[in-house]
Amino acid sequence: MLHPSKDFRTHTWPWELKYRGHGRPGEYDGLWKINAYTDHLYTNPRQDTCRSQPEFHWTRLRAVGGRTNTWGRACFRHGPLDFKTKSKQGFGEEWPISYEELAPWYGKAERLVGIRGGRDSYFNMPDGVYAGPAHNPRCTELWMKGRAAKIGVPVLPERTAVLSVTDDGRRRLAHDISPMA
Ligand SMILES: Cc1cc2nc3c(=O)[nH]c(=O)nc-3n(C[C@H](O)[C@H](O)[C@H](O)COP(=O)(O)OP(=O)(O)OC[C@H]3O[C@@H](n4cnc5c(N)ncnc54)[C@H](O)[C@@H]3O)c2cc1C
């Protein structure tokens, strides 16, 4: 069972941890979710392996509730192309359902969770049902957006299950506790 005040080290300063949270040289190389902030939460896929071809890097949490305890709160819908990659793009398998069939269920989940996002109308990244606009970009994101625009690459805000206000009278997640953030 996770204990929020003991098991999430989000507020631990790097200098409070050995090697400033990066571990001994090489200790966490290639394990992007695992460092000194999180190594007590996850099994190490180098030891906890599963036989598969191609090699599958699996993520297992040592806690009741699994990975849902540590997800990053990004809430994107798959787009129409993602359901039909074999016929449209020549790889993978077709899903037995289409985006259009799933869309109302995405909406239902989005209303339940409470998500902020923009109306971006971007190809294969369908807009959802949002409880508020996307969060304001940070300085580095604005900088990136400006640079990317010069080469015609759009930079769009993430759709996130991070609400700073309540809606429909229910308390919402207002503070980020993910150890990955
Ligand atoms: C660091 C991180 C960031 C992520 N960020 C995002 C994000 O921003 N957006 C996003 O969409 N997704 C994100 N994901 C992915 C997302 O968290 C998972 O896809 C999702 O939580 C999976 O939900 P689940 O219910 O299928 O599995 P889990 O939440 O992992 O739950 C599985 C449950 O099954 C239990 N279990 C396992 N084996 C057994 C067994 N043999 N017997 C009984 N019980 C068992 C586990 O203990 C666990 O409680 C992230 C994942 C990680 C790790």
The ligand as an ORCA input file, in Angstrom:
! r2SCAN-3c Opt
* xyz 0 1
  C       5.786      6.946    -14.958
  C       4.586      6.703    -15.827
  C       3.964      7.768    -16.461
  C       2.826      7.549    -17.251
  N       2.201      8.621    -17.806
  C       1.078      8.445    -18.511
  C       0.369      9.588    -19.010
  O       0.743     10.741    -18.781
  N      -0.746      9.358    -19.746
  C      -1.199      8.087    -19.995
  O      -2.223      7.952    -20.679
  N      -0.555      6.989    -19.511
  C       0.551      7.157    -18.776
  N       1.206      6.059    -18.267
  C       0.647      4.734    -18.550
  C      -0.495      4.459    -17.561
  O      -0.091      4.736    -16.232
  C      -0.897      2.991    -17.675
  O      -1.150      2.661    -19.024
  C      -2.156      2.721    -16.865
  O      -2.011      3.184    -15.541
  C      -2.418      1.222    -16.910
  O      -3.581      0.961    -16.139
  P      -3.962     -0.523    -15.831
  O      -5.161     -0.465    -14.928
  O      -4.034     -1.280    -17.125
  O      -2.695     -1.129    -15.080
  P      -2.123     -0.768    -13.638
  O      -2.562      0.600    -13.153
  O      -0.646     -1.054    -13.631
  O      -2.864     -1.789    -12.692
  C      -2.610     -3.185    -12.774
  C      -2.992     -3.797    -11.433
  O      -2.897     -5.225    -11.528
  C      -2.208     -5.704    -10.387
  N      -1.579     -6.982    -10.763
  C      -0.518     -7.191    -11.586
  N      -0.252     -8.515    -11.675
  C      -1.166     -9.137    -10.900
  C      -1.422    -10.508    -10.601
  N      -0.690    -11.495    -11.142
  N      -2.428    -10.785     -9.748
  C      -3.194     -9.802     -9.229
  N      -3.004     -8.494     -9.496
  C      -2.008     -8.171    -10.314
  C      -1.210     -4.612    -10.072
  O      -0.784     -4.690     -8.725
  C      -2.062     -3.364    -10.307
  O      -2.818     -2.997     -9.187
  C       2.321      6.235    -17.452
  C       2.958      5.159    -16.827
  C       4.065      5.386    -16.006
  C       4.684      4.223    -15.296
*
